[in-house]
């Protein structure tokens, strides 16, 4: 899940996170109605096309050892113990709302390390990310496969990073979203909250042992260095390591009294902090600087190496010396006797290279609630859902929701049913684009893997593909927020027959946040916000019409000064409805005329506005379902929900579906007068 300015709750719109983001002549109406319908996707699908929710994703540290092996993940999530989620009994109904499913499984492993355990033993400690309502788990696994679970002592914290064996022999963890330091006493197995070293911060990304016997951590969103003293329990905020960047993603200590900090994402760099003096400065030569994150590796001899872009440096005090070889990270998954441990799906693998002994044990940890990030209807009229961190694909059946398999570490941002397949746009997944044959199971072996993984030149796994539509030319178009440190995003064009992909530049200084097709014309909504770590340069978002060559031919700001246009919907009569910040607007593209606008009480979730079977517009905010008259945009119904809405929307002839943390609800929209 992604971090961003103020991005704490899954329910916030991407707009708030990244500040971290046509009347037609009567004779043409029938043709336009058909064109708009075809743009929604599979013409045979009876359900209204849905689009994606938002997410709070986080790229994981490159230094993590524990992971779910791709082969295991793709084999229908074998061993991950995420099976059927039973149907919820009628007692869970609240008025016209029904709780229809709860998604659970093993969360994303954000960091890990072998460390001490009581009675002189060792465990492999793993920090797992879960839904904010469930909180993070620290899990310890010993060499016999025995599992010990330590729930967070701070209810608000749902992710832990920087698993570290402290100089005092205890285990330490940094948390999200309030940047606490947690300590696991390895003699008593007591997990305690040691406090918050910097109240301005949301993430402690990584921890390292300094030469002075203290523990140092690096943070987001102020790229700070913080310090904890295991002897006095004192916490310190040592300040920013860069004046403007938001991310201090990695940190490492050398043997000579320095702490190094990887900076990003607008410009990657590495800062050096001298413990004795408290002085710090960035040390990578200007010629090597580029967008991204400074990365750090500590080799087996304790020497620290840094990477900026594709270049490696040996780090010694204030000096960064270019290196030609790629250093090896010292492993953190090795027990004292040399046995290496790894977790894959539902198994624990143990291997000792010195003795050539190996074993595979069942992983007894089962996980808990996972955040529902995206829901949508498939070409088989079944409801599909993506969880976040990691990306499990669930499908609703007669007995509830079943886990199809794991398709990545991140989450799906967009689903599109098309020609019997479910097309997927995803962040930090096995591929940025995937085509899943819903008539077959997950398969990664053989001549016809499922889903088909679509990779292409110019892809960015850090993108957020918010909107996906199928146009009459046979291509699929995707609007997206760019990856870290990138200000603008293209409109991505995908031919699902050949799986060829190209990127189309719309505006140099804006992102493409929404896409719609009306009367064989593509219309794009933009945002002035780019990827995480960037600062806007444009003043207002635009509505952009493309010509037959997919080039911008006309643009306008339907709501002056709005920072973001999202939730574009094409009406059968040829007009366009969208949400510019908190204002709903109705625009006549042929006559270049704004027909109506309505100020909403709160900002709708991303891609949560859809045209219902009843001819009205239906949408979601974090606490309500609303209905708009498509001709006047007047709010004709506002229904409070029993729980916070964190994802949506899907709609069929009877129900609206949405996610609430790890739960999925249905709402009978026909019950609204």
C-alpha positions, 0 to 999 in steps of 0.5 A: 500500500502506498504512503502519501501526505496524510495518507493514513486511512484507506478510505481517503481519496487518492486526491487527498493522499497525493497532496501526499493526489454533452448535449447532442442533437436528437438524431445522434442519441441512439448511435451515441447510446450504443457507442457509450455502452460499447466503451464500458467493456464486454457488450454481452455483460449485463452488469454496469461497468465498475472501476477501481477504488483507491489504496494506501500502498507501500513499496516494500524494502528491497532488503526483505528476505521473506516473500511468497515465491511466485510459483507457489503463489500462482498455484491457486495460493497452495498452502496459504490457507486462504480458502472459502470465506463463508456466506454471512448469515442474515443476522448480519443484515442492517436495513438494506445492507448485507455483509456478504463476505470477509476476506482474510489471509497472510498479510504482506511481509514488510521486514524480517530477521533472525534474532534471539528468543527465550532460553537461548534459542532463536526465531525468524521474526516477520512483520506482517501488514494487515487491514488498519482495523486488524493491526500488524502482527509480529510472527516468530518461527523457530527451527522446528516450525513452531510459531509465536504471534505477537499482536501490536500493542498499539491498536492504530498501527497496521504495518511494521518495518525495519525488523532489527536485532538491537545491540541489547539483544531485543527485537525492534520494529518501526511502525505505520501510520504513526511511526512508533518504535516497538520492542520485543523483549526476547527474554520475556516475549513481551512486545511493548510500545517504546513511543514516538520519536518524531510526531511529524512522521508516519513511517519508520522505514528501517532501523539500524544499530549505531556505533554508539550503542543506540538505534537509528531509524529513517522516516516518511514524510519528512525524510528524518533520522530518529534515534532510540537509546536502549539504556535510557529509553530516550527517543530523539528527532534528529531532523531532516536529512534533506530539505525538501524530499519526503522519503528516507527509505533505508538506513545503515551504520558503518564501523566508523561512526556514520549513519547513511540514509537513502533519500528520495523520490523526486531526486535520489541521494544518500545522506551521511550523518556523523554520530560524534558531531551531529553533522549531516550532508548528502554525498552523492556527486550531482552528476549521478542524481536521478529520480528514485530512491537511494538504496543501501546494502551492508556486505558480509564484512560490515561495509556499507554500499549505496546505489543511486539510479544504476550506479553503486558507491562505496561509502566511507564517511563523507565520501562516496566512491563509484564501484563497478561491482554489485555488492551482496547484502549480508543475509538476515535469515540464517540461524546460528548453526548456518541453517537458512529459513524462508517462508513460501505460501503455507510452508517453512523451508529449512536448508543447511548448506554445510550439512546438505540437510533440508526440510519442509514444514507446515506454516501454522500461521493463518493470518487475519483480515486483509484490506479489500482494495478493489471490487468489480464484476467479471465477464461471468457476472461474478463479483471479484475482489483484490486485497492490498498488501498482498494482492490476492484475487478473490471470487464470490461463489455460492458458498462465499468468497474463495481465494483464486491466488496471489498475483503480487505484493501490491494490489489491483487498481482496475478491473475490466470484463472483456471478451470472457476475460478479466483484465487487471491493472495493478500496482507492484504485481507480477505484471502491471497488466494481466489478462485472466481467463475466468473459465480456468484456474491460476496456472503459471506453468505450461504453454498457456499461463493464466493470467497472461502477464503483460510487460512492455517497454516504459512500464512502471511497477509503481504506477496506479492504474486508476481507470480502464475502458475498452474502446470501439477500436478494439484497444483498452485505455488506462489512466494512471497516477505515475510512480514515485518521483514522476510528475506526469503519467501517460494514457496507456494503450493496450491491444488485448489481442496482441498484448502490445502496449504503448504510452500516449503523452497527454500533458507534460505536467499532469497525471491521467486520473480518469478515462471515458469513451463517448461517441467513439471519442476518448476523454481524459480527466487529469490531476495536477499531482504526480507520483509520490514525492513530487510537487505540482507545477500546474494550477488546475486539472483539465478535461482533455478530448483526444482526436482519432490519432489519440492526440489532444485536440481540445481541453478545458477546465470545467471547474476552475481551480480544481486540482483533480478530475476523477470518476468520469462517466459517459451518459447515453445522450452523449454528455460527460459527468465527472467529479472535480475535487468535490464538485460534480459537473455535467459537460456537453463536449459537442457544444463545449458547454458546462450544463450543470454542477453540484457541490458535494458535501464530501469527496467521492472515492476514486472510481466510485461513480457509475450509471445505474440500471435505473438511469441515475448516477450512483456513487460512494463517499467514505460514509454514504451512498449517494444518488444523482439525477443525471440531467441536473446532478441534484442529490436525490438520495443520500444513504448513511452506511453502517460502516466506513466505505473504503473501496468500491463500486460494483453494481448490478440489477439489484445491489451496489457492492463496496468494501469496508476494511476487510468486509464486503457489503451489498446494498439493495439500491431498489429499496431507495425511493 
